[in-house]
Structures are given as structure tokens and as C-alpha cells.
């Protein structure tokens, strides 16, 4: 690739990032139903047609903003796993991911939106994306089971389903009056630990091995999702 083509690609990437930054700010301030492509173009200081060079529809643009927030949350979760192997345990994993999501007002706003709107923005019709996330979840529960860290009286798909329903319930519920997000995350962790874990206490070396494996799974997922969405991966 020539130097000029590299510069052109860099300019396009920088412009795409600026469009997403403006979009995220507008969505946070006004909500998805009130933001238009004209608003985004004006905020980014570009023509409306230039926005369409990057994203063909309003829904695709908003979906990219949503995906970027999800990728940032997954990147933070991966970083927590690398810093502390205890995060590989299901209740600590749930706590870290809950905080990674709720610390991002835009992402939390998306998740609290009505299901029809969220489906459009999240690209729920993307079978490849759904399959990737489903495979990661299943493999994570397989790893937990291999290390004896989850109860063994339920099938893995049943465990995964019940865990996901519990986690999403906490995300979508109204905040607990008088409790901070940290306290809500602690309550989620206690609920997950008592409902789904085996009670075993693994060795630190075993947890480090598990944490590294889960971090690698997340890296593969982040890279694949980023490439498909045309969004830079969060820093490793």
C-alpha cells in the first residue's frame, strides 16, 4: 500500500472515530429516537453524505456506537482478568462485567431501551455475532466445570441460561434505592455465587490458568467483533 493510500485510510479511520464520538454524545444527551444523521453531520463538521460513506443507515450508525461501547466493556473485563485471576470465578466475572457496563451511561441507556429498538441497534439479526458470543459463553462454562467451580446438578446450557437471565435481570432492573452501583454489583455477585457455584476454593495457579484462558477467549471475540463492525479494538 502506498503512503498516500495509508494516509487516506488513516484519515478515514479518524473521521469514522469522530463520527462515532459525536453520535455517542448526541445519543447520550437526546436519546436514539431524537437524533438524526443531520445532527451527527453538523456535530462532526462534515456533510451528511460523508456520514453515509461510513454507515449506510441511521440504524447502522447507532448500532456501531452500541458495538463500540460493548467492545470497550469487554476490553475492560479482559483487563480485570489479567490483573486479578479471581475475576475468572463466575461471581467475580459477573461483578466486573456488570460494572464495566453500568459505568458507561450510553451502554446502560441502550440496554434499558425497549427491546425492539435495542434489537435494531445491536444488530440482533447478525447470526455470526450471536454465534460467536454464544460459543464464548458455552466455552467459559465448560472451563468453569472443568475446574469444578460450578454446580454439577444442572446441564451447562441450563446453567448458562439461568446465569444470563439473572445477569440481564440485574442490568435491566431499576437501581436499588439507597445503593450505589458498587453495592448492586456486590449483591449480584453474592446471588451468582450462591445460586451457581460449587463452593470449591481453587489454588491461585489454577485460577491464573483459567483467567488466561478466558482472557484469550475474550481477545478472540473482541478482534472478530471489531473487524466485522469496522471499529478499532480497545487497547489490549
N, C-alpha and C positions, 0 to 999 in steps of 0.2 A: 504494500500500500504506500502511495506517495505521501510526501509531507503535507501537501495541500489536502489530500483526502483525509489524512489523520486530523488535521486542523478542523476540517468540515465536520468530521464525526464528533470531535470534542465539542464544537460549538453546538451541534445538535443535542448532544447529551446535556450540556449546560443549560440549554434552552428548555429541554424537557424537565430538568430538575426545577428550574424557575417556575414553569407552568404548574408543576405539582405542588410546589411550595405555596403559590398563590391560591391554588384550588383548595388546599388543606386549610389555609387561613380563612377563606370565604365560607367553606363548609362549616367550620367550627363556629363562625360568627353568625351565620344566617340559616344553616341547615340545607340539606340536599335539595329540597323542593323549591327553594327560592333562588338558588344560584344558577346562572346561565353561562353559556360559553362566552357571550359578550362581556359579562362581568370578569371572567377569567382573563380574557384577552386584554381588557383595559387594565386590570391589575398587573399583568405581566409586561405591559407596554409593547404589545405586539398586535398584529392583525388577527381577526377571527379565523381567517383561512390558515394562518400559521399554526394555530392550535389544532386544527383538523389535519395538518400534516403529521401530527404525532398520534392523535386519537380521533377515530372516525365519528364517534358519537359522544354525547354528554355522559351516557352511562358508562362507556369505556373509560373516559377520563376519570370519573368519580370512582370507578372500580379500581383503577390504577392507584389512586390516592389511598383507597382502602387497603389494597395489597401492600403498599409501601409501609403502612402502619403495622400490618400483620408481620411483615418481614422484620421490621425493627423490634417488635416484641419477641419474635423467635430468636433474633440475634442476641437480645438481652438475656433470654433464657439460656442460650448456649454459653454465654459468658459466665452466668451464675454457676452452671455445671462445671466449667473449667476452674472456677475459683474455689468451689466447695463441693466435694463429691457427695456430701449428704443430700444435695439437691436432686440426686438421681432417685432417691426414695419417693414413692408416689405422692405422699402428702406434702413433702417439701417441693417437689416438682410443681404440684398444683398451686401451692402458695406463691412460688416465684413467677409462674406464668400469669396468675391472677393479677399480681401487682404490675407485671410488665404491661398488661392490657389496660388496667384501670388507671395507671399513671399517664396514659395517653388519652386525653379527653376526646379527641376526634374518633379514635378507635372505639372507645366506650360508647360514644354517641351513635356510631354506626350499629353497634350490637344492640342498642336499645331501640333502634328504629323498628318500624313494622316489618314483618317477615317478608312481605312482597318486595319492598324497597331494598332490604338487605340482600335478598336473593339476586336482584338485578345488579347491585353494586359489587357483590362478592363474586359474581360470575359463577353462580352455583350450577350452571349448566355445563361447566367445564369438567368433563368426565376425567380427564387426565389429572387435573389438580385434585379433585376429590379422591381419586385412586391413590395418588402419592401420599396425601395426608392420612388416608385410611391405612395404608401399608405401614407408615411410620408408627401410628398408634398401636397397630397389632404387634409390630416387632418390639416396641417398647414393653408391652405387657408380656410378651414372650421372654424378654430379658429379665423382667422382674420375677416371673415364675421360675426361670432357670436358677435364679439366686435365692429362691424361697422367700420372696419379700411380699407376696400377695396370697390371699386365702386360696385354698385349693378345692373348695367345695362348689365353685362356680366355674363354668367354662370361660375361656379367655374372652370370647366375644361378648358373653354376658357381663363379665367384669368391665370390659371396655365401654359397653353401652351404659351401664349403671354409673360408672365414673363420669362419662361425658355428660350425662343428664344432670348429675349433681353439680359438676363444674359450671355448666351453662346456666343452671338454675341460680347459682350464686352470682354469676355475672349479670343476669337479667333482672334479678330482684332489686327492689328499691334498697338504698343504703340503710343499714340498721341504725335507728335513731341513737345518737349519742356515741356512736362508734366510728373510729377512723377506718380508712381503707386497710391499714395495717392490722387492726383488730378484726376486721371482716376476713382478711386473709388468714389470720390465725384460727378463726372459727372454721373456715373451710378446711384448713389443714387437719384440725382435730377430727372433723367429720369424716374426711377421707381416710385418715389413719385408722379410726375405729371401725369403719364400715368395710374397708377393702384390704387392709394389710394383715400380714400373718403374725406380727408381733416379734419376729426374729430381729436380732441385732447383728448385722453383718460386720465383718472386720473392715478396717479402713482401706486396706489394699483391695478388697473385693469391691467396695464402693467406688474406689478410684477407677477400677477396670470398667465397672458399669457406667460411671459418669462419662468416661472417654468414649465408650460405645454409643451412648445416647447423643453426645455432642457431635459425633461423626454422622449419625443419622440426621440430626438437625442441619448440619452443614450441607449434606446432600440435598435435603429438601429445600433449604434456602436458595442454593445455587440453581436448582431446577425451576423453582417458582420465579426467581429473579429473571432468569433467561426467558421464560415464557412471557412474563409481563413486560419485559424490556426495561426493568428497573435495576439500578446498581444494587448489589448485595450489601447488607450492612457490614461494617468492619468486623473482621474475624477476631 
